[in-house]
Amino acid sequence: MQPKPRHAPYALKIARWHNHINHVQAPKNIRAWLTETGSLTAKLIAHSTNFRIQRIYQQRAYCWFDEFEAIGLHKVSKVVAREVLLRCDGIPAVYAHTVTPINSNASQWPLFKTLGEKSLGTTLFQDPQVKRGRLQFARLSPNHPAMQRARLLTQHEIDAKFDQPLFARRSLFFRRGGVMLVTELFLPNIAQLTEKT
């Protein structure tokens, strides 16, 4: 009798994150979005007439299986989590998931608690005390939590299936001993955006 693989139910929930964009074989039009090192919010604003951040929630929740080690936890634990959709002219373009350890404080992330539907990215990039880690890239399977959440939140809006992998990126941000992980899943509509003049 063959032994069952350990953690088999979670295998597809954990993404393979890569430090180089070439490992995910993203098409050229998606690659440009994935590798943007400036504010993603600013780039999306430049590609839409009406940009909006739709906050889904910001509360204590369990982190994902591929998040806990990145933020220095020993196992899946409760964190402060934020979930938003970034919309360009009403259409969801990016699903974003942010986590920070539950013991993070206002000294480390002074504006995080009161962001509402303001841009986290703009806040981070305008703060000289914030340091950003390197970008990591992945193709997320349909069973990954980001894919499942994005599918649920956009099922009546996006005319595309979520049964194929989608491209994502993530990076760590550091401030005064605090750590924050931001994961961004690029939805199918991102490829159709054009810069507004």
Disulfide bonds with the S-S distance in Angstrom:
none
